[in-house]
Amino acid sequence: MNTRRTAATAAGLAAALLLGACANPTGGATTEVAAGDGSGTSVTIDNSPDRIRVTTPKVDAIAARVPEAIRRRGSLEIVNSADGSPPLVFHATDDRTRIGVEVDIAHLVADTLGLEPEFTAVSWENIFVGVDAAKYDVVFNNITVTEERKEKYDFATYRKDEVAFQAKKGSGLEIDGFRDVAGRTVAVDSGTNQEKILLDWNRQAEKAGLEPVDIKYYKDASDVYLALDSGRVELYLGPGPSAAYRVAATGRSEIAGTLSGAGDGLQGLIAAATRKDSGLAEPITAALNEVIGNGAYAKVLGRWGLSAEAVEKSEINPPGLPKSFT
């Protein structure tokens, strides 16, 4: 399957994920987003700290598969990024409570396993350091399955992965392949699958005798968007849901192209990541399939406008971004 998208399809992605996300005039407690199911209807995202979560009951048979040490502790230690990125993980209107689709799905898994979810927010580069050191049990942070990561971690999938190029509003840029980014200034987050895709495209451009991509890295999302808005970078390659959210919410950027988070020829998948052979991947996968089956999963994706990224079932360690990208 060719996973590249034309500019017209990219615009459709933005419309499918979010339709005019505009802050509530009473203080930004809600955001209007598309239902994400192609119906053309919209839903209201509650960005307040006291929002009512989607919940699901404990399933004893699945909970019994959790490693004994974690069952005794009674909590699931979850890590995600401190750099907020709506609608994935970000702060509610109190600037303290963390909300988003990743947080909600993690809660569903913890509910099913009968564990109390304990969240820790760290910088991106420290997420896997903490998992390696057994400080955290699992990552819920828009992590793409890659063949390289599978050597050290086990994965339980729960969303399709789409990435998108953002450009300044009115740029007219259309990104459909490596030739379209050759010679351009592109921002990307280090250590991500988006970076690997961009580096691979840069190699292809240089091999074809084209100008290299001028790749820029920034400390946090606010710096990236400041650079994009000011014209210091022409493009930013990042998660599709976050790109569509910002396009609709601010009106200052546009989607210039999209592709699968695993590059060409393979549907990228987002997954919970655990230490290799920790014993958690199997019960987490079972928990995810439980909430897919009972409808709680669909409710969570729907409330964030991400129904189009739903998977039919959770899988352990499916094919991921190939090593040829590294």
N, C-alpha and C positions, 0 to 999 in steps of 0.2 A: 504494500500500500504506500503510495506517495503521500507523505504527510505535509508537504509544503502547501501553503494557502496563497491564493491571489489576494490583491488588495481588496477586491470586492468582498471576498469571503471573510477577510480580516475585519472589515467594517461590520459584517454580519455578526461576527463573534462579539464585538463590543455591544451591539444592540441586543444580542441574545442574553448576555450576562447582565447588563445594566442598562436601564432606560432612564437617562436623565437623573442620576443620583443627585438629589439636591437636599441640602441640610434643612431640617425643620426650622422655620423662623422663630420658634419658641426657644431655641437653644441647641439645635442639632441632636436631639434625642432620638430622632428617627431618620431613615434614609429610604427613599423610594427606589426600588430596583425591579428589574424584570423577573418574572417567574422562572425564567431559564429553561422552560420546557417547550418553547416555540409557540406558546399560546398567544403571545402578544399582551398578556396581562401583567400587572405588576404586583409586587408584595412590599410590605413595609418592614425594613430591618430596624429592630429596636437596638439602639446603640447605648442604652442606659445600663448602669451597673446592676440594677435590680431586675433585669430582664428575666423572664421565666424560661428556663432551659427545657429542652426536650429530654425526657428521661426514659429509662427502660428498666425492667426488673432484673434482679440477679438470676442467673441460671446456674443452679448448683452443679450440674454435670460439667459445665464448662469451667466454672470457678475451681473445681477440684483438680483441674489440669495445671493450674498455676504452681510454679515451684514452691515448695513448702516454706522456705525462708520468707518469701514475699507474702504468702498467706498468713504466716504468724505476725508479720509486721502490720498487715492490714491496710497498707497503702500502696499505690502505684506511683512511683517517682517518675514524673514526666518532665521533659525538658523541651523548650522551644526558644526561638530567637527573641532577644530583647528589642530588636529593631522592628517596630510595628509595621505591618503591611496588610491593610484591609483589602478584601474581606477574610484574609487567612488568619492572622493573629494581630490584634491591635488593642489599644486601650479604649475602654468605654468613656463616656462623657465625664466621669470623675477623674480621668487621667491616672487611675490606679488599677481598676479591674480589667483583666485581660479577657477579651472575647474574640470570636471569630470561628470560622468553620473548623479549624484545626482543634481549637479548644473544645468545641461541642462534640466532635467525634471522639476525642480522648475521654470526655465525660461518659459517653455511651459505652465505650469499652470498659471503663472502670466500673460503671453500674453493673454491667453484665457479669463481670468477674467478682463483684461483691467487695471491691476495694475502694478506699478513699483516694481520689486523685490529688496528688501533691505536685504543683507546678513550680518549676524554676525557670527563669528567663536569663539567658546568657548571650554573649556575642556569638555570631555564627561560627567562628573558628573554634570556640570552646565547647560547642555542642558535642561533637564526636570525642573530644578530649575527655569530657566528663563521662560519656558512655563507656569509653575505653577503661576509665579508672573505676567503673562500677558505682559512680556517684548517682547515676540516673538509670532507670530501668528501660525507658523507651523514649524515642523522639517522635513527636507529632509536629512537623514543621515544614510541610510541603516538600518532603525529601523524595527525590526521584530515584528509582531503582537503577543502579548501574552495575555492570559486571565487575568493575573494580571494587565497589563498595561491598558486593556480595562476598568477597573474600574475607571480610572482617565482620560483617553484620548480616543478620537475618531480617527479612522484610515481610510485612503483611500489607497487601495493597488495599487501597480504599477510594482512589479517585483517578481519573484520567489526567494526564499531564499535558497542558498546553502552555507554550511560551509565546511571548509577543514582543515585537519591536514597537516602541513608542517613539514618535517624532513630535516636534513642535507643531501646534495647530496651524494648518495651512501650508505645511511643508511640501505636500504633493509627493512625498517619497513613497515608493512601492517596493517592498523587499520580498523577493521570491527566491533568492539564492545567493551564493557567494559573490557573484559578479555585482550585485546591487549594494554590497557593503564595502567593496574594494575602494580604498582611498578615503573612506569616511571615518569620522570620529564617533566611536560607539562606546558607551558605558556599559559595564556588566559587573556583577558581584563576583568576587574571587571565590574559588572553591565550589562553584555551583555547576550543574550540568549545562546551564546557559553559557557559562564561560567556555566549557569544553566544546560546545557546538560552535561558538564564535571563533575559537582558536582553530578548529578544524576548517571552517570556512576561510579563515585567513590563510591557512596553508594551501588550500585549493586556489585562492586568488593569486598567491605568489607563484605557485606552480604554473598557472596560466599566463604569467608575465604581467599581471595587473599590480597596481599599487597595493601595499599592505594595508590592513585595517589599523587605524590608530585607536588602540584599545585603552580606555580610561577606567580607573578604579576609584571609588569614593568610599568614605568611612560609613556613611549611612544614607538612607533613602532620601532624606531632606536635601542632602548635598547633591545627590544625583539629579533630583528634580529642579533644583536651583540652576544646575549646569545646563539641563535640557531647556528650561524656560529662557535662559539668557543666551542660548545659542553656542555655549562653549562645547557642547557635544551635540551631534546631529541625531543620534539614536540612543535608546536605552533598551537592552534586551533583558527581560525579566519575566516573572510568572504571568501568565495570561489573565487570571482573575484580578490580580492587582492592577495590571495595566488597564483593563476595561473599567475597573472601579474608578481609577483616577481620571480617565478620559471623560466619563460621565459626570463625575463629581465636581471637577474643576473647569472643564472646558478649555484647558490650556494645551492639551496634547491630543494626538490622534494615533490610532493603531495603523502602523505602516505595513504590517505583515505578521503572520503567525505560522508556527509549525509545532509538531509534536516535541515534547520535552526529551525524547530519545533520538531526535534527529530524523533523517529520512529512512523510510522503510519499516519503522517499528513504532507502535503506539506507546508513548511514554506512560508510566504509571507512578502515582504518588503512593507512598507507603509509610507505615510505622516502622521504625528501625530499632532493633535490639542487638545486644552483643551476640556474636556468633555462638550458637549452641547453648544459649542461656536458658532455654526451655520456655521462653515466653512467646516466641513467634506463633507456635501452634494454638495456644489458647486465645491469643489476640486475634488471630485469623478466624477462629471459631466464633469469637464474640462479634467480630465485624459481620460475619455471615448471619449471625442471629439477628442483628439489628437491621441488616439488609432485608431479611425475611419478614420481620415484624413491622416494618414501615417506619421505624424511628429514624433510620438513615436517610430515607427520602425526605422526611420532614426537615432534617437538619440542612441538607443540601438546598432544599427549596427555600428555606428562610433566608439563605445567603445568596440566592440567585444563581446557584451552581448545579442545577439539576442536570444540565448537559454533560457534566463531568462524572456522572454516576457510573459505577461498574456493576455488572450483574452479580459478581461474586468476588470475595477476597481470596487472594492466592499467596502462597509462600514462595518467595524467591523466583518470580517469573523472569523471563529474559529481560535484560535491561540495556541501558545505554552501552554500546560496545566499547571494548578497550581500544579499538582503533581510533577513538576520539581522543585518547590520552597521549 
